[in-house]
Amino acid sequence: MSQQPLEIIYFDIRGKAQLARNILTLFKIPFVDTRIKGNTPDDALKQLAPYKQFPILKIGDLILAQSMTIARFYASQNNYSGKTFIEKALADEVVDSTQDLLLAFFTNKDDEEKRKNYFEVTVPNFLSTWESKLVSGNGFIARGDSYTFADLSVFTVVEQLKLQERLVSFPIIQKLFNYFVNHEILGPYYKSLPADPQ
Ligand SMILES: N[C@@H](CCC(=O)N[C@@H](CS)C(=O)NCC(=O)O)C(=O)O
């Protein structure tokens, strides 16, 4: 299986594929970053997707759906999902919360009032929770002795929602953000990433 090319198939945005892309990049696992042209999957592509949704992972005839399943698969394979059951659970909780914040952006962005509430209430709530967890974990959100895919997921979502300007009151998230954005592998990767549409 490992000899077959690994393909992440998704739309031409960071969206729900970015955490998996980041894990693969961080661990130097080569992958084909297939971005669906015009953001409209053709019938053949739709047939490939078990739930008719993207991202999917394709390795030969193996198809794996669900963005966080794909991310977790590569995090586990690379010992990046937490060392103990507790760390893994804490990491999973944070990863799921990052997806909630991401999804809430898309569901609220087109209504002025909801968008305002999202940035003034929802975002600070999530940032504040992650900051507290980072404080109690001595800088690691799943409390171990090193970063996990949960820390990377916080970075991923902060970057894609452009929340870095809102980190003034969240110094540990800021530190985490700086770590990943300046990382020797992820830093250059991010510089090469196409900008998402506004
Ligand atoms: N739970 C799924 C949700 C995937 C999902 O909602 N994908 C959207 C794009 S972000 C999609 O493919 N939408 C097209 C459609 O539903 O037709 C995951 O996390 O992968």
The ligand as a MOL file (V3000), in Angstrom:
LIG
                    3D

  0  0  0     0  0            999 V3000
M  V30 BEGIN CTAB
M  V30 COUNTS 20 19 0 0 0
M  V30 BEGIN ATOM
M  V30 1 N -17.8270 15.1650 7.7710 0
M  V30 2 C -17.2510 15.3700 6.4630 0
M  V30 3 C -17.9130 16.5650 5.8180 0
M  V30 4 C -17.3490 16.8000 4.4430 0
M  V30 5 C -18.0550 17.9390 3.7570 0
M  V30 6 O -19.0400 18.5100 4.2560 0
M  V30 7 N -17.5020 18.2950 2.6090 0
M  V30 8 C -18.0800 19.3450 1.8350 0
M  V30 9 C -17.0320 20.3850 1.5120 0
M  V30 10 S -16.3230 21.0980 2.9670 0
M  V30 11 C -18.5600 18.7710 0.5300 0
M  V30 12 O -17.9640 17.8710 -0.0250 0
M  V30 13 N -19.6460 19.3260 0.0210 0
M  V30 14 C -20.1540 18.9530 -1.2490 0
M  V30 15 C -21.4580 18.2970 -1.1120 0
M  V30 16 O -21.8780 18.0340 0.0340 0
M  V30 17 O -22.0370 18.0550 -2.1480 0
M  V30 18 C -15.7520 15.5550 6.5950 0
M  V30 19 O -15.3090 16.1020 7.6060 0
M  V30 20 O -15.0200 15.1420 5.6880 0
M  V30 END ATOM
M  V30 BEGIN BOND
M  V30 1 1 1 2
M  V30 2 1 2 3
M  V30 3 1 2 18
M  V30 4 1 3 4
M  V30 5 1 4 5
M  V30 6 2 5 6
M  V30 7 1 5 7
M  V30 8 1 7 8
M  V30 9 1 8 9
M  V30 10 1 8 11
M  V30 11 1 9 10
M  V30 12 2 11 12
M  V30 13 1 11 13
M  V30 14 1 13 14
M  V30 15 1 14 15
M  V30 16 2 15 16
M  V30 17 1 15 17
M  V30 18 2 18 19
M  V30 19 1 18 20
M  V30 END BOND
M  V30 END CTAB
M  END
